[in-house]
Amino acid sequence: MKKPIKIIGSTFLILLLGVIIYGVFIYQTNPYINALVNNDETKLFYRPSTEIQNLDEFNYSENVLIVDDSIKIHTYLFNPKSKAKANIFLIRGNSGNTSQGKEIIKPLVNNGFKVYSTDWRGYGKSTGTPNYKGILKDTETAFIDFLQQTKSDSIKTIVYGMSLGGQLAVKLTKDNEPKIDALVLDGSIESAHSFITDNFKEFYLQSYTSKPELYNQNYIAVKDITDIKNTPKLIIQSTKDRAVPFKRGRNLFNSAQEPKQFWETATEHIQTINELPEALIKKLNVITE
């Protein structure tokens, strides 16, 4: 009887040791899991790039804004060839920078929209390090500049948020509703905690992902959107989105007040502009009528 017990005990210890070694290996080699364990929001939520791609194909202007007396952020205003039909304040996702997202901007500009895009601190040429309070300040500062640069235009203003940028788009619209004519969300997260639970599902990380208090931010899309009253909302969510589950878009839509529209797609994450440009432009045209 003792021998089987010894074998079971040894097997258990070997398995336990294997799990521990595997966990240490993952912790040491995966920067995102390392950031989760250490609650390092800068590395956990943001994927900035400082590599700048050529933008010569666009008619655009670049501006440098000062935030907090020390941070310099770069913003870009892209102009269509003809008179703009609407101004879009674009808040991109958490990866890359504006120049690396030109495939998102091009269809909008080519279809008559003026597009303003911001590189948060740490992105592109912007100085500093991204964090949730900082990128909100960057977005708010850029929005003031956007309104200043487009104040002479007698056309509508659309705030367009994608993925992590969707949460900022909701917050910005909530705080500036009289200045905004429409809100568009594409693959938007509903909260910082939902981002964590959706992207770190491994069983050995449950003790970190099950604690929403670790990821509390003072802007939460699924809550803030309830306070947006009269602004038309277009909420886009794909059934094939692997980064932001379909239910997140549904939750945002269900929390939003009328007027609102839900558009179910079957594209990759925040690829509506690239994969369904004609359908998207039609919906944006309706918003701006």
C-alpha positions, 0 to 999 in steps of 0.5 A: 500500500505504501508503494502506490502512495509513494508513486502517487506522491512522487507523481504529484510533486513532479507535476507540481514542480513542472507547473512551477517551472512553467510558471516561472518561465512564462513570467520571465519570458512573457512581458505582458504576463510579467506586467499583469503580475506586477500591475504595470499598467504602462506595459499591460495596456499600451503597445506604442511604437516610435517607428514613423512611416511616410505620410507624403501621400496625404495632405496633412498638417502636424502640430505639437501640443504641450501637456502638463508643462513637460509632455509634448504630443504630436497630432495630425490633421488629414484633409480630403481633396474636396470640401470635407463633409464632416470632421472626425476626431479619431481615437485609435487603439493601443498599438503603433502610432498614427503613421502606422495606422494610415490604412485606417485614415486613408478610406475616410479621407478619400471619402471626404472626411477630415480626420484628426489623429493624436499620438499619445505620450510615448507613441510616435514622436510624442514624449513621455510614457503612456498611462491611463491618466496621461492618455486621457489628458493627451486626448482632452488637450488634442480635442481642444486643439481639434475644435480650434482647428475646425471651428470655421467649418460648418460641418458636423463633428464625429468622435470615432473610438477604436478598441482601447480608444473607444473608452476614451471616446465615450469619456470625451463625448460624455464631457463634451456632448454639446460639441459632438454630433455623433459617437462611433465605437468600433471594437471598443473595450467596455472597461480596463478590467474587461480588457484584462479578463478578455486577454488573460484567460489562463487558469494560473492567472485567475487570481490577477484577472478576478480583481477589478479593483486593481484596474479601476480607472476613473473612466469606464465606457460601459458606465459613462455611456449611460450619461450620453443622452442626445448624441447619436451612437453607432456601435460596431462589433464583430462576431469574429473579434478575438481581442474584444468579445462580441458581448462587449459591444452588446453590453455597450449598446444595451447601456447606451441611451437612444438614439443608437444603432448596433452594427454586427460585423464579421471582420477582424478586430477594428478592421471595419474601415478596411474590410467594409469601407463602403458600408461604413461610409454609408453609415457615416454619411447618414450620421452627417446628414 
